[in-house]
């Protein structure tokens, strides 16, 4: 072998060793969404071409499973470089110093003011803590009511006129839509999003003037009458009442897309439209569904739509600085495709540019969602919001499934939430 060839081979090996030594590997954990996967896999490929020394591993799990995995990983100091969850599950990572503040320069902003000016006002407030911003939003989501027109017509109702505007009407309309075999429901008119008590159930309490905690965050359960009315409503909704639905049935949202005459209405976000299009193009193209606003009680003292929540990308503060910088660059690269996320996944990255675009204004039912969003407030979040949500779940399920009185369920809920708040402060 001549000396020149040996020299070339040595230089190639040296270059490879330098490349390997300088490789930045990023672990990116996110919740499953079939419509996001091809899009984000393409973004990863494009980003890795822009930065050949970067390798990104994308890992997906269900929304509930990823909460457990991230909690376990961080407990072992083995958390991913990048992750996202709903803010009520993520905030504890900010408060406990487990995530890094946004690197404004790496993310493509001059400073915090430049970043804030780029997004819909208020949408970064949930990740602003002690003067820093700790996340960038993959999506801001609020829920309305998705309705199957065929189910309405099958029950002799006009969906354009007879859709429920109030929770009292929701119960009456659902009774007309429901089909049973004995006590078993084979078609529900509507059912709630039972795992998501803070987003979809607390608004019912707040419409009647109740609160989960006092304004200073230290006292649990405000306005007993509102809470008791809410729990009475849920008891009447359940199998021991009018038997219209139950947390024991399959999630209504997950059934809706198939158009199998087993659900008339469900609570969901704009993203559902993209999933209908992917799961059942014939149903999507038929136009046999519509979106209507989140109902209010007839005697509501406050107008409260479903709370909005955000899935925010966050970066692990334990990772090396070079990983953190590259993580923010990658996050910013993904979020720069807001119109594509809307068109292909039907999720809203709340940049002012997107919300002012014709793409957003022309998207089906975006006007219904944005109208409710403008009246909505962010979901309750704290270091203990996941625990508190589980306690609301216990209270609701006890009156629906176990025959517990609303008063007993409320007294237990108050005591347990107060214990959580006392520990928190």
Beta strands, then each sheet from edge to edge (+ up, - down):
strand 1: 24-31
strand 2: 54-61
strand 3: 82-86
strand 4: 128-129
strand 5: 132-133
strand 6: 136-141
strand 7: 144-148
strand 8: 179-181
strand 9: 184-191
strand 10: 211-213
strand 11: 220-222
strand 12: 263-268
strand 13: 289-292
strand 14: 309-315
sheet 1: 2+ 1+ 3+ 14- 6+
sheet 2: 4+ 5-
sheet 3: 8+ 9- 12- 7+ 13-
sheet 4: 10+ 11-
end
